[in-house]
Amino acid sequence: MVGAGSLLEPGRDLQSNMTTLAETKAILHSADAVCFDVDSTVIKEEGIDELAKFCGVGDDVAEMTRNAMGGAVPFKTALTERLAIIRPSHKQVNKLITDHPPHLTEDIKNLVDHLQQHGVQVFLISGGFRCIVEHVAAKINVPLSNVYANKLKFYFNGDYAGFDETQPTAESGGKGRIIRLLKEERGLKKVVMIGDGATDLEAYPPADAFIGFGGNIVRQQVKEKAKWFVTSFKEIIEELKN
């Protein structure tokens, strides 16, 4: 009997995974809002790593980003430590956006267009910086009122003065807090979160479903725990057209 039970176990797991995948897809079809992470999801880069490279401290910061996105370090700690190394000025941030604008991930614009054409609200919820995320939002026609991200602070002379630590996106669990707030304040019933990192995964719940995205980088923890993991936004568009 032990042997028989062992043979059945993989089948049980497969059936369970298929059911939860089907549930995730069903929720996507009936969602009234989809929330996207930005860095390594909507855009190909990690904004903070690009800023660090631009300011000449790229190598020092890249490893810290990997640890933060993998969930090894509390997000706020990692953000504080990385910004303390970069110390970007207002001029450097603006020059980065002008000279090295972020690159959109393939098919993200098509996916956002499809969702909006079918009455689904789209939100950008990012642990990155609002000044960069607003630029991205404009490229994919997401209203700025639907953008949630961290805010850099500068002194009057433009030097770095820290970041707004009161923003929910500055904390681990912050994306979930924003989704809960959106449900309360905007009356959203079914919300799907899409992203590549640990902070996106932990937003489900209160998100009703989570889709892991590995089109730019695959984070093993997210791939293992996501009920639906995709490497292209085309996969989601095709599902929505079914």
C-alpha positions as CSV (number, residue, x, y, z in Angstrom):
1,M,0.0,0.0,0.0
2,V,2.9,2.3,0.7
3,G,4.1,1.8,-2.9
4,A,0.7,2.5,-4.3
5,G,0.4,5.7,-2.3
6,S,3.8,6.9,-3.6
7,L,2.7,6.2,-7.2
8,L,-0.4,8.3,-6.7
9,E,1.3,11.3,-5.1
10,P,2.7,12.9,-8.3
11,G,-0.7,12.6,-9.9
12,R,-2.3,14.4,-7.0
13,D,0.3,17.2,-7.2
14,L,-0.2,17.5,-10.9
15,Q,-4.0,17.7,-10.5
16,S,-3.7,20.3,-7.8
17,N,-1.3,22.4,-9.8
18,M,-3.6,22.2,-12.9
19,T,-6.6,23.3,-10.8
20,T,-4.8,26.3,-9.3
21,L,-3.5,27.3,-12.7
22,A,-7.0,27.1,-14.1
23,E,-8.3,29.2,-11.1
24,T,-5.6,31.8,-11.7
25,K,-6.6,32.1,-15.4
26,A,-10.3,32.3,-14.5
27,I,-9.6,35.2,-12.1
28,L,-7.6,37.0,-14.8
29,H,-10.5,36.7,-17.2
30,S,-12.9,38.3,-14.6
31,A,-10.5,40.8,-13.0
32,D,-11.4,44.5,-12.8
33,A,-7.8,45.5,-12.2
34,V,-4.3,44.2,-13.0
35,C,-1.3,45.6,-11.1
36,F,2.2,45.4,-12.6
37,D,5.5,45.5,-11.0
38,V,7.8,47.8,-13.1
39,D,11.5,46.9,-12.8
40,S,12.4,43.7,-14.7
41,T,8.6,43.3,-15.5
42,V,7.2,46.2,-17.4
43,I,10.7,47.4,-18.3
44,K,13.8,45.2,-19.0
45,E,16.0,46.9,-16.4
46,E,16.2,47.3,-12.6
47,G,15.9,51.1,-12.4
48,I,18.1,51.3,-9.2
49,D,20.8,49.3,-10.9
50,E,20.8,51.6,-13.9
51,L,21.0,54.6,-11.7
52,A,23.9,53.1,-9.8
53,K,25.7,52.3,-13.1
54,F,25.1,55.9,-14.3
55,C,26.5,57.2,-11.0
56,G,29.6,54.9,-11.2
57,V,28.7,52.4,-8.4
58,G,27.0,49.7,-10.4
59,D,28.9,46.7,-9.2
60,D,28.4,47.7,-5.5
61,V,24.7,47.9,-5.9
62,A,23.8,45.0,-8.3
63,E,24.4,42.2,-5.7
64,M,22.3,44.0,-3.1
65,T,19.4,44.2,-5.6
66,R,19.6,40.5,-6.3
67,N,19.4,39.8,-2.6
68,A,16.5,42.2,-2.1
69,M,14.5,40.8,-5.1
70,G,15.1,37.3,-3.9
71,G,13.7,38.1,-0.5
72,A,17.0,37.6,1.3
73,V,17.1,41.1,2.8
74,P,14.2,43.2,4.0
75,F,13.3,45.6,1.1
76,K,13.5,48.8,3.1
77,T,17.0,47.9,4.4
78,A,18.2,47.1,1.0
79,L,16.7,50.3,-0.5
80,T,18.3,52.5,2.2
81,E,21.7,50.8,1.9
82,R,21.7,51.0,-1.9
83,L,20.7,54.7,-2.0
84,A,23.3,55.5,0.6
85,I,25.9,54.2,-1.8
86,I,24.4,55.9,-4.9
87,R,23.4,59.3,-3.5
88,P,21.9,60.4,-6.8
89,S,21.5,64.1,-7.4
90,H,18.3,65.5,-9.0
91,K,20.4,66.4,-12.1
92,Q,21.8,62.8,-12.4
93,V,18.3,61.3,-12.2
94,N,16.9,63.6,-14.9
95,K,20.0,62.9,-17.1
96,L,19.5,59.1,-16.7
97,I,15.9,59.3,-17.9
98,T,16.9,61.6,-20.9
99,D,20.1,59.8,-21.9
100,H,19.2,56.2,-21.0
101,P,15.4,55.9,-20.9
102,P,14.1,52.5,-19.7
103,H,13.3,49.9,-22.3
104,L,9.8,48.4,-22.4
105,T,9.5,44.6,-22.2
106,E,8.2,43.1,-25.4
107,D,4.4,43.1,-25.7
108,I,3.7,45.0,-22.5
109,K,2.1,47.8,-24.4
110,N,-0.1,45.3,-26.3
111,L,-1.2,43.7,-23.0
112,V,-2.0,47.0,-21.3
113,D,-3.9,48.1,-24.4
114,H,-5.9,44.9,-24.5
115,L,-6.8,45.1,-20.8
116,Q,-7.8,48.8,-21.0
117,Q,-9.9,48.1,-24.1
118,H,-11.9,45.5,-22.1
119,G,-12.5,47.8,-19.2
120,V,-9.8,46.5,-16.9
121,Q,-7.9,49.1,-14.9
122,V,-4.1,49.0,-15.0
123,F,-1.9,50.0,-12.1
124,L,1.9,50.2,-11.7
125,I,3.1,49.4,-8.2
126,S,6.9,49.7,-7.9
127,G,9.6,49.6,-5.4
128,G,11.5,51.8,-7.8
129,F,11.4,55.6,-8.1
130,R,8.3,57.6,-9.1
131,C,10.3,59.9,-11.4
132,I,11.3,56.9,-13.6
133,V,8.0,55.0,-13.2
134,E,6.0,58.1,-14.3
135,H,8.1,58.1,-17.5
136,V,7.2,54.5,-18.1
137,A,3.5,55.0,-17.3
138,A,3.4,57.7,-20.0
139,K,4.8,55.3,-22.6
140,I,2.0,52.7,-21.9
141,N,-0.9,55.1,-21.3
142,V,-1.3,54.3,-17.6
143,P,-2.7,57.4,-15.7
144,L,-0.4,58.9,-13.1
145,S,-3.2,58.5,-10.5
146,N,-2.7,54.7,-11.0
147,V,1.1,54.9,-10.2
148,Y,2.5,53.9,-6.8
149,A,6.3,54.1,-6.3
150,N,9.0,55.5,-4.0
151,K,9.8,59.2,-4.0
152,L,13.4,60.4,-3.9
153,K,14.0,63.6,-1.9
154,F,16.5,66.3,-2.8
155,Y,17.9,69.4,-1.1
156,F,17.3,72.9,-2.7
157,N,20.7,72.6,-4.4
158,G,19.6,69.3,-6.0
159,D,21.8,67.0,-3.8
160,Y,20.3,63.7,-2.6
161,A,18.4,64.0,0.7
162,G,17.0,60.5,1.1
163,F,13.7,59.0,0.2
164,D,10.1,59.2,1.5
165,E,10.1,56.4,4.0
166,T,6.3,56.8,4.6
167,Q,5.5,55.3,1.1
168,P,4.1,51.8,1.4
169,T,6.3,50.7,-1.5
170,A,9.4,51.4,0.7
171,E,8.5,48.4,2.9
172,S,8.3,44.7,2.5
173,G,4.6,43.9,2.2
174,G,3.9,47.4,0.8
175,K,2.5,46.3,-2.5
176,G,-0.1,44.2,-0.7
177,R,-1.0,47.3,1.4
178,I,-1.6,49.3,-1.7
179,I,-3.8,46.6,-3.3
180,R,-5.9,46.4,-0.1
181,L,-6.2,50.2,-0.2
182,L,-7.3,50.1,-3.9
183,K,-10.0,47.5,-3.0
184,E,-11.3,49.7,-0.2
185,E,-11.1,53.1,-1.9
186,R,-11.8,52.2,-5.5
187,G,-14.2,49.3,-4.9
188,L,-12.1,46.8,-6.9
189,K,-13.4,43.2,-6.5
190,K,-10.8,41.1,-8.3
191,V,-7.2,42.2,-8.6
192,V,-4.3,40.3,-10.3
193,M,-0.7,41.1,-9.5
194,I,2.0,40.4,-12.1
195,G,5.7,40.7,-11.3
196,D,9.1,39.0,-11.2
197,G,10.2,39.5,-7.5
198,A,9.5,38.4,-4.0
199,T,7.7,41.7,-3.1
200,D,5.2,40.9,-5.9
201,L,4.6,37.4,-4.8
202,E,3.9,38.5,-1.2
203,A,1.1,40.8,-2.5
204,Y,-1.0,37.7,-3.0
205,P,-3.1,37.9,-1.0
206,P,-4.7,40.5,-0.8
207,A,-4.4,40.2,-4.6
208,D,-6.8,37.5,-5.8
209,A,-4.2,36.0,-8.1
210,F,-0.5,36.3,-8.9
211,I,1.2,35.7,-12.2
212,G,5.0,35.3,-12.0
213,F,6.9,36.9,-14.8
214,G,10.3,35.7,-15.9
215,G,10.8,37.3,-19.3
216,N,13.7,39.4,-18.2
217,I,15.1,37.5,-15.2
218,V,13.9,34.3,-13.5
219,R,13.8,34.4,-9.7
220,Q,13.7,30.8,-8.6
221,Q,11.6,31.5,-5.5
222,V,8.9,33.2,-7.6
223,K,9.0,30.5,-10.3
224,E,8.5,27.7,-7.7
225,K,5.7,29.4,-5.8
226,A,3.7,31.1,-8.6
227,K,0.6,29.1,-9.7
228,W,1.1,30.6,-13.2
229,F,4.6,31.6,-14.4
230,V,5.1,33.1,-17.8
231,T,8.2,34.3,-19.7
232,S,6.4,36.4,-22.2
233,F,3.4,38.8,-22.1
234,K,2.2,37.1,-25.3
235,E,1.2,34.1,-23.1
236,I,-1.2,36.3,-21.1
237,I,-2.6,38.1,-24.2
238,E,-3.3,34.7,-25.9
239,E,-5.0,33.5,-22.7
240,L,-7.2,36.6,-22.6
241,K,-8.2,36.1,-26.3
242,N,-9.4,32.5,-25.6
